[in-house]
Amino acid sequence: MAKSALLKSSIGKKYWMALTGLFLCLFLAGHLIGNLQLIFSDALHFNQYALFMSTNPAVKLLSYATYISILFHAVDGILLTIQNKKARPIGYAKENAAANSKFASRNMAVLGTLILVFIVMHMANFWAVMHFDKDMPLMTKSVEIQGAKQEFYVGTQMGQYYPVQQVAKDGEKQDAMMPKQFVIKDRTKLYYAQADVQVADIYKDLHKITLEFFKNAQTGLMATLLYVVCMAVLAFHLLHGFQSAFQSLGINNKFTPAIKCFGTLFAIIVPALFAIIPLYIHFFSK
């Protein structure tokens, strides 16, 4: 009975909305710190961050918790909206929505739906490419040797560099006259071609994928502007959602002014910093 009430009642749904929403706020803060390396750091550090986020066991568990929270938050929000509509099938005789509630609180379902669409698009363009695209580029470093530039694959251990022209891709037919010294298997694992012994792992170049996405001559500007608009939508969603989460959990005492102030700052600063990243990439990065 208690379990049924917790999952099906309006109060129970609001608790779950609050808890998953606050967890996703923590995810946003962490994700932002990593993404800001696109502005304040270099390709190597960003790709190191991407490798850590995709291979560390603890981070993987947090990732699964994030995926579940997004789905639960979205479904719970839809169910709450339907439940509220059913509870009040006929509108008030005299309604002044702008005076009775703010824009964000009146449109949380619409804002949340737009954010969900953005998440799906974002994962398709970056997460899915990182995990499943067999043509995902590997990180290389250009070094000038005797007046000529030479490309090297960058290993995940410090100081590991392997000449691109000496590396074959898995399944690539070897030239009998000039066989390659190394071969890449399983997308990132580098082996000695003859001994079949692994000697290094190579970084997937998510940094390159991200820059090319936002600097693309045909679609880069549109992608950048769409990303900025989606961050504005996120800001409105957070403006109401952050404070509302604490109210749903019953924390509406003397801490309310501080929660409201912090929530407002969070809702403005975090989406704004996310929006700055594609703008910087498209207009200022080389």
C-alpha positions as CSV (number, residue, x, y, z in Angstrom):
1,M,0.0,0.0,0.0
2,A,2.8,2.4,1.0
3,K,4.7,1.5,-2.1
4,S,1.7,2.1,-4.3
5,A,1.1,5.5,-2.7
6,L,4.7,6.4,-3.1
7,L,4.7,5.7,-6.8
8,K,1.2,6.6,-7.8
9,S,0.1,9.5,-5.6
10,S,0.6,13.1,-6.6
11,I,2.8,13.7,-3.5
12,G,4.9,10.6,-4.3
13,K,5.4,11.8,-7.9
14,K,6.5,15.3,-6.6
15,Y,9.0,13.7,-4.3
16,W,10.5,11.7,-7.2
17,M,10.5,14.8,-9.4
18,A,12.3,16.7,-6.7
19,L,15.0,14.1,-6.0
20,T,15.7,13.3,-9.7
21,G,15.7,17.0,-10.6
22,L,18.3,17.8,-7.9
23,F,20.4,14.9,-8.9
24,L,20.4,16.1,-12.5
25,C,21.4,19.6,-11.3
26,L,24.5,18.0,-9.8
27,F,25.1,16.3,-13.1
28,L,24.8,19.6,-14.9
29,A,27.4,21.2,-12.7
30,G,29.9,18.3,-13.2
31,H,29.2,18.2,-16.9
32,L,29.8,21.9,-17.2
33,I,33.2,21.7,-15.4
34,G,34.3,19.1,-17.9
35,N,33.0,20.9,-21.0
36,L,34.6,24.2,-20.0
37,Q,37.9,22.6,-20.9
38,L,36.9,23.3,-24.5
39,I,37.6,26.9,-23.7
40,F,40.2,26.9,-21.0
41,S,42.3,23.9,-21.8
42,D,43.6,21.9,-24.8
43,A,42.6,18.9,-26.9
44,L,44.6,16.5,-24.8
45,H,43.1,17.4,-21.5
46,F,39.6,17.4,-22.9
47,N,40.1,13.9,-24.5
48,Q,41.6,12.7,-21.2
49,Y,38.4,13.9,-19.5
50,A,36.3,12.1,-22.1
51,L,38.2,8.9,-21.7
52,F,37.9,9.0,-17.9
53,M,34.1,9.7,-18.1
54,S,33.6,6.7,-20.5
55,T,35.8,4.1,-18.7
56,N,35.9,4.8,-15.0
57,P,33.6,2.2,-13.2
58,A,32.3,4.7,-10.7
59,V,31.5,7.3,-13.4
60,K,29.8,4.6,-15.4
61,L,27.5,3.8,-12.4
62,L,26.7,7.6,-12.1
63,S,26.0,7.7,-15.9
64,Y,23.5,4.9,-15.6
65,A,21.9,6.7,-12.6
66,T,21.8,9.9,-14.8
67,Y,20.1,8.1,-17.7
68,I,17.5,6.6,-15.4
69,S,16.9,9.9,-13.6
70,I,16.3,11.7,-17.0
71,L,13.8,9.1,-18.0
72,F,12.1,9.0,-14.6
73,H,12.0,12.8,-14.4
74,A,10.5,13.1,-17.8
75,V,7.9,10.4,-17.4
76,D,7.0,11.6,-13.9
77,G,6.6,15.1,-15.2
78,I,4.2,14.0,-17.9
79,L,2.1,11.9,-15.5
80,L,1.9,14.9,-13.0
81,T,0.8,17.2,-15.8
82,I,-1.9,14.8,-16.9
83,Q,-3.0,14.2,-13.3
84,N,-3.2,18.0,-12.7
85,K,-5.3,18.5,-15.8
86,K,-7.7,15.8,-14.8
87,A,-8.0,17.3,-11.3
88,R,-9.0,20.6,-12.9
89,P,-10.8,19.8,-16.2
90,I,-12.6,23.2,-16.2
91,G,-10.5,26.3,-16.0
92,Y,-11.2,29.1,-13.5
93,A,-14.0,31.5,-14.5
94,K,-11.5,34.3,-14.3
95,E,-7.9,33.5,-14.9
96,N,-5.0,35.8,-14.8
97,A,-2.1,33.5,-15.3
98,A,0.6,36.1,-15.5
99,A,-0.4,37.5,-12.1
100,N,-0.9,34.2,-10.4
101,S,2.2,32.4,-11.5
102,K,5.4,33.0,-13.4
103,F,6.0,31.9,-17.0
104,A,8.3,29.0,-16.0
105,S,6.0,27.5,-13.5
106,R,3.1,27.6,-16.0
107,N,5.1,26.0,-18.8
108,M,7.2,23.4,-17.0
109,A,5.9,20.5,-19.1
110,V,6.6,22.3,-22.4
111,L,10.0,23.4,-21.2
112,G,10.8,19.9,-20.0
113,T,9.7,18.3,-23.3
114,L,12.0,20.7,-25.3
115,I,14.9,19.8,-23.0
116,L,14.2,16.1,-23.5
117,V,14.3,16.6,-27.3
118,F,17.6,18.5,-26.9
119,I,19.1,15.7,-24.8
120,V,18.2,13.1,-27.4
121,M,19.8,15.2,-30.2
122,H,22.8,16.0,-28.1
123,M,23.4,12.3,-27.3
124,A,23.0,11.4,-31.0
125,N,25.6,13.9,-32.1
126,F,28.2,13.3,-29.4
127,W,27.5,10.4,-27.0
128,A,26.5,7.9,-29.7
129,V,29.4,8.9,-32.0
130,M,31.9,8.6,-29.1
131,H,30.6,5.1,-28.2
132,F,29.5,3.5,-31.4
133,D,30.8,5.2,-34.5
134,K,33.5,3.0,-36.1
135,D,34.8,6.0,-38.0
136,M,35.4,8.1,-34.8
137,P,38.7,9.9,-35.4
138,L,41.6,9.2,-33.1
139,M,43.7,12.0,-31.6
140,T,46.8,13.0,-33.5
141,K,49.6,15.5,-32.9
142,S,51.3,17.4,-35.6
143,V,55.1,17.8,-35.2
144,E,57.5,19.6,-37.4
145,I,60.6,17.5,-38.2
146,Q,63.3,18.9,-40.4
147,G,60.9,21.5,-41.9
148,A,58.2,19.0,-42.6
149,K,55.1,18.3,-40.5
150,Q,54.5,14.7,-39.5
151,E,51.3,13.4,-37.8
152,F,51.5,11.1,-34.7
153,Y,48.8,9.2,-32.9
154,V,48.8,10.2,-29.2
155,G,48.9,7.3,-26.7
156,T,47.0,7.5,-23.4
157,Q,50.3,7.2,-21.5
158,M,52.5,10.3,-21.3
159,G,55.1,10.5,-24.0
160,Q,53.6,7.9,-26.3
161,Y,53.5,9.0,-30.0
162,Y,53.2,6.7,-33.1
163,P,53.7,7.9,-36.7
164,V,50.4,7.8,-38.5
165,Q,52.0,6.6,-41.7
166,Q,53.3,3.5,-39.8
167,V,49.9,2.5,-38.4
168,A,47.3,0.4,-40.2
169,K,43.6,0.2,-39.3
170,D,42.1,-3.2,-38.3
171,G,41.3,-5.2,-41.4
172,E,43.3,-2.9,-43.7
173,K,45.3,-4.8,-46.3
174,Q,49.0,-4.5,-45.8
175,D,51.4,-3.5,-48.5
176,A,53.8,-6.4,-48.9
177,M,56.6,-4.1,-49.9
178,M,56.1,-1.6,-47.1
179,P,54.2,-3.3,-44.2
180,K,53.1,-1.1,-41.4
181,Q,54.8,-1.3,-38.0
182,F,51.6,-1.0,-35.9
183,V,47.9,-1.9,-36.3
184,I,44.9,-0.4,-34.5
185,K,42.3,-3.0,-33.3
186,D,39.0,-2.5,-31.4
187,R,39.0,1.2,-32.5
188,T,41.6,2.4,-30.0
189,K,44.1,-0.4,-29.2
190,L,47.5,-0.2,-30.8
191,Y,49.4,-3.5,-31.5
192,Y,52.7,-4.4,-33.0
193,A,51.7,-5.6,-36.5
194,Q,54.0,-8.6,-36.5
195,A,54.1,-9.7,-32.9
196,D,50.4,-9.0,-32.3
197,V,51.2,-7.5,-28.8
198,Q,49.3,-4.5,-27.5
199,V,51.6,-1.6,-26.9
200,A,49.3,1.3,-26.3
201,D,45.8,2.8,-26.2
202,I,44.9,5.8,-28.4
203,Y,42.6,8.6,-27.5
204,K,39.3,9.0,-29.3
205,D,39.3,12.6,-30.5
206,L,36.0,14.0,-29.1
207,H,37.6,17.4,-29.0
208,K,37.9,17.4,-32.8
209,I,34.3,16.1,-33.2
210,T,33.0,18.9,-31.0
211,L,34.9,21.6,-32.8
212,E,33.9,20.4,-36.2
213,F,30.3,20.1,-35.2
214,F,30.0,23.8,-34.2
215,K,32.4,25.2,-36.8
216,N,30.9,23.3,-39.8
217,A,30.6,25.8,-42.7
218,Q,27.0,24.6,-43.6
219,T,25.4,23.7,-40.2
220,G,27.7,25.1,-37.5
221,L,26.0,28.5,-37.0
222,M,22.5,26.9,-36.9
223,A,23.8,24.3,-34.4
224,T,25.3,27.0,-32.3
225,L,22.2,29.1,-32.2
226,L,20.0,26.1,-31.5
227,Y,22.2,25.1,-28.6
228,V,22.0,28.6,-27.2
229,V,18.2,28.6,-27.4
230,C,18.0,25.3,-25.7
231,M,20.1,26.6,-22.9
232,A,17.7,29.5,-22.5
233,V,14.9,26.9,-22.2
234,L,16.9,25.1,-19.6
235,A,17.4,28.3,-17.7
236,F,13.6,28.9,-17.5
237,H,13.1,25.3,-16.5
238,L,15.6,25.6,-13.7
239,L,14.3,29.0,-12.5
240,H,11.1,27.3,-11.2
241,G,12.3,23.7,-10.9
242,F,15.2,24.3,-8.4
243,Q,13.2,26.1,-5.8
244,S,10.1,23.9,-6.4
245,A,12.2,20.8,-5.7
246,F,13.0,22.0,-2.2
247,Q,9.4,22.9,-1.6
248,S,8.3,19.5,-2.6
249,L,10.7,18.0,-0.1
250,G,9.3,20.2,2.6
251,I,12.2,22.5,2.9
252,N,10.3,25.8,3.0
253,N,11.4,27.3,6.2
254,K,14.0,30.0,7.1
255,F,16.3,28.6,4.3
256,T,13.8,29.5,1.6
257,P,15.3,32.9,0.7
258,A,18.8,31.4,0.4
259,I,17.5,28.5,-1.7
260,K,15.6,30.9,-4.0
261,C,18.7,33.1,-4.4
262,F,21.1,30.2,-5.1
263,G,18.5,28.6,-7.4
264,T,18.2,31.8,-9.4
265,L,22.0,32.1,-9.7
266,F,22.3,28.4,-10.7
267,A,19.5,28.7,-13.3
268,I,21.2,31.7,-14.9
269,I,24.9,31.0,-14.6
270,V,25.0,27.3,-15.5
271,P,23.0,27.5,-18.8
272,A,24.8,30.7,-19.7
273,L,28.2,29.1,-19.3
274,F,27.0,26.1,-21.4
275,A,25.8,28.5,-24.1
276,I,29.1,30.4,-24.2
277,I,31.0,27.2,-25.2
278,P,29.5,26.7,-28.7
279,L,29.6,30.5,-29.2
280,Y,33.3,30.6,-28.4
281,I,34.0,27.5,-30.6
282,H,32.1,28.9,-33.6
283,F,33.3,32.5,-33.5
284,F,36.7,32.5,-31.8
285,S,38.4,29.1,-31.8
286,K,40.9,28.3,-34.5
